[in-house]
Amino acid sequence: EGILIKNPSGFQHGILAEIPKITVDFDGSELQHGRLHLLEATIEIEDLRIIRAAGGKMNLLGLKVFQAGNQPKDTNAGNGGKQSLFQMDKAVISLNRVTYTDVSGPNPIQQSFRLGIQKAVLENKPDIEAVVEAIVQEAIQAAGLQKVLEEAIRSFGLRNWLPEKAGWKSLAAKLKESL
């Protein structure tokens, strides 16, 4: 409870996400085999704060999941068919508000959008990257920042590994379907 995620390095000190509560239901018998199997992870996000700084840099792109070399991996590939060390069956996400602050120009702009997404469900064994990307995509679309994100992705050369638009759209569609 009461989790605050700080902005990544290179951004003003402050909070990127305010998460009042994360609840996990896991299979304890898997722990003795060195595996973490989350049956369900419930994530309540009160406020996701998007910052666009000088040069178009965005704090969301500073998250580890979006860094080059941290591309989503097939955790079952190359392990001889053995079970992966991490598995999540279902993620339940609530996202109340997105706050967008643009300090890239001469006049800072700040807007807040109440999303009210309650208990959107991602199933079929989503990985952590898929959950983060779904949350980010929904926040970006709600704030009307899709073009800003695409520009930032191109500027920083990340397009080669981020999911194509269809992938982002399908994750966002899964969130919307559950509403």
C-alpha positions as CSV (number, residue, x, y, z in Angstrom):
1,E,0.0,0.0,0.0
2,G,1.0,3.6,-0.6
3,I,3.5,3.0,-3.4
4,L,5.1,6.0,-5.0
5,I,7.2,5.5,-8.2
6,K,9.7,8.3,-8.7
7,N,10.5,9.9,-12.0
8,P,13.4,8.3,-13.9
9,S,16.8,9.9,-13.9
10,G,17.0,13.1,-16.0
11,F,13.6,14.4,-14.9
12,Q,12.7,16.8,-12.2
13,H,12.3,15.1,-8.8
14,G,8.8,14.1,-8.3
15,I,6.3,11.2,-8.6
16,L,5.6,9.4,-11.9
17,A,2.9,7.2,-10.4
18,E,0.9,7.1,-7.2
19,I,-0.3,3.6,-6.5
20,P,-2.4,3.2,-3.4
21,K,-2.5,-0.5,-3.5
22,I,-1.1,-3.6,-5.3
23,T,-2.5,-7.0,-4.3
24,V,-1.2,-10.3,-5.5
25,D,-2.6,-13.8,-5.2
26,F,0.1,-16.4,-5.8
27,D,0.6,-20.1,-5.8
28,G,2.8,-20.7,-2.8
29,S,3.7,-24.2,-3.8
30,E,5.7,-22.8,-6.8
31,L,8.0,-20.9,-4.6
32,Q,9.8,-24.0,-3.3
33,H,10.7,-24.7,-7.0
34,G,12.1,-21.2,-7.5
35,R,9.2,-20.0,-9.5
36,L,6.8,-17.1,-8.9
37,H,3.3,-17.9,-10.2
38,L,0.9,-15.0,-9.8
39,L,-2.6,-16.2,-10.2
40,E,-3.8,-12.6,-10.1
41,A,-2.2,-9.1,-9.7
42,T,-4.5,-6.2,-8.9
43,I,-3.0,-2.8,-9.4
44,E,-4.8,0.4,-8.4
45,I,-3.3,3.6,-9.9
46,E,-4.6,6.9,-8.5
47,D,-2.5,9.2,-10.7
48,L,-0.1,8.6,-13.6
49,R,1.9,11.7,-14.2
50,I,3.3,12.2,-17.7
51,I,6.0,14.8,-18.1
52,R,7.3,16.1,-21.5
53,A,10.6,17.9,-20.8
54,A,12.9,20.0,-23.0
55,G,13.8,18.2,-26.3
56,G,10.5,16.3,-26.2
57,K,11.9,13.8,-23.7
58,M,9.1,11.9,-21.8
59,N,9.4,10.5,-18.3
60,L,7.4,7.3,-19.3
61,L,10.1,6.4,-21.9
62,G,12.6,6.5,-19.0
63,L,11.0,3.4,-17.4
64,K,13.2,0.3,-17.5
65,V,10.7,-1.6,-19.6
66,F,11.2,1.0,-22.4
67,Q,15.0,1.0,-22.3
68,A,17.0,-0.6,-25.2
69,G,18.2,-4.0,-24.2
70,N,15.2,-4.6,-21.9
71,Q,13.0,-5.9,-24.8
72,P,10.3,-8.3,-23.8
73,K,11.7,-11.8,-24.0
74,D,10.0,-15.2,-24.5
75,T,10.6,-16.7,-21.1
76,N,10.0,-20.2,-22.4
77,A,12.3,-19.9,-25.4
78,G,15.5,-21.9,-25.2
79,N,14.8,-23.5,-21.9
80,G,14.0,-27.0,-23.2
81,G,10.3,-26.7,-22.6
82,K,10.7,-26.1,-18.9
83,Q,8.3,-23.9,-17.0
84,S,9.5,-20.2,-16.8
85,L,10.5,-18.7,-13.5
86,F,7.7,-16.2,-13.6
87,Q,4.1,-16.5,-14.7
88,M,1.1,-14.2,-14.3
89,D,-2.3,-15.5,-15.2
90,K,-4.3,-12.3,-14.9
91,A,-3.8,-8.6,-14.2
92,V,-6.6,-6.4,-13.0
93,I,-5.9,-2.7,-13.4
94,S,-7.7,0.4,-12.2
95,L,-6.4,3.8,-13.4
96,N,-8.2,6.9,-12.0
97,R,-6.4,9.9,-13.3
98,V,-3.6,11.0,-15.8
99,T,-1.8,14.3,-15.3
100,Y,0.1,15.6,-18.3
101,T,2.7,18.4,-17.8
102,D,4.5,19.8,-20.8
103,V,7.6,21.9,-19.9
104,S,9.2,21.6,-23.3
105,G,8.1,25.0,-24.5
106,P,8.3,28.6,-23.2
107,N,4.9,28.3,-21.4
108,P,4.4,25.2,-19.2
109,I,1.1,23.4,-19.7
110,Q,-0.6,21.1,-17.2
111,Q,-3.8,19.1,-17.7
112,S,-5.5,16.4,-15.7
113,F,-7.8,13.7,-17.1
114,R,-10.1,11.6,-15.0
115,L,-10.2,8.2,-16.6
116,G,-12.1,6.2,-14.0
117,I,-11.0,2.8,-15.4
118,Q,-12.0,0.3,-12.8
119,K,-10.9,-3.3,-12.8
120,A,-9.9,-3.7,-16.4
121,V,-8.7,-7.3,-17.0
122,L,-5.7,-8.5,-19.0
123,E,-5.7,-12.3,-19.1
124,N,-3.9,-15.1,-21.0
125,K,-0.7,-14.9,-19.0
126,P,0.3,-11.2,-19.6
127,D,3.9,-10.4,-18.8
128,I,5.0,-7.3,-16.8
129,E,5.9,-5.5,-20.0
130,A,2.4,-6.1,-21.5
131,V,0.8,-4.7,-18.3
132,V,3.0,-1.6,-18.2
133,E,2.4,-1.0,-22.0
134,A,-1.4,-1.3,-21.6
135,I,-1.4,1.2,-18.8
136,V,0.8,3.6,-20.6
137,Q,-1.2,3.3,-23.9
138,E,-4.5,3.9,-22.1
139,A,-3.0,7.0,-20.4
140,I,-1.5,8.3,-23.6
141,Q,-4.7,8.0,-25.5
142,A,-6.8,9.5,-22.7
143,A,-4.5,12.6,-22.6
144,G,-4.6,12.9,-26.5
145,L,-0.8,12.4,-26.6
146,Q,-0.5,9.6,-29.2
147,K,1.3,11.8,-31.7
148,V,3.6,13.1,-29.0
149,L,4.5,9.6,-27.9
150,E,5.2,8.5,-31.5
151,E,7.4,11.5,-32.1
152,A,9.3,10.8,-28.9
153,I,9.7,7.1,-29.9
154,R,11.1,8.1,-33.3
155,S,13.4,10.7,-31.8
156,F,15.0,8.3,-29.4
157,G,15.1,5.4,-31.9
158,L,12.9,3.0,-30.0
159,R,10.5,2.1,-32.7
160,N,12.6,-1.0,-33.7
161,W,11.5,-2.9,-30.5
162,L,8.4,-1.3,-29.2
163,P,5.2,-3.2,-30.2
164,E,3.7,-1.9,-33.5
165,K,0.6,0.3,-33.3
166,A,-1.5,-2.8,-33.7
167,G,0.1,-4.3,-30.6
168,W,-0.6,-1.2,-28.6
169,K,-4.1,-1.0,-29.9
170,S,-4.9,-4.6,-29.0
171,L,-3.6,-4.0,-25.4
172,A,-5.7,-0.9,-25.1
173,A,-8.7,-2.7,-26.6
174,K,-8.4,-5.4,-24.0
175,L,-8.6,-2.8,-21.3
176,K,-11.6,-1.1,-22.9
177,E,-13.4,-4.5,-23.5
178,S,-13.3,-5.1,-19.8
179,L,-15.1,-1.8,-18.9
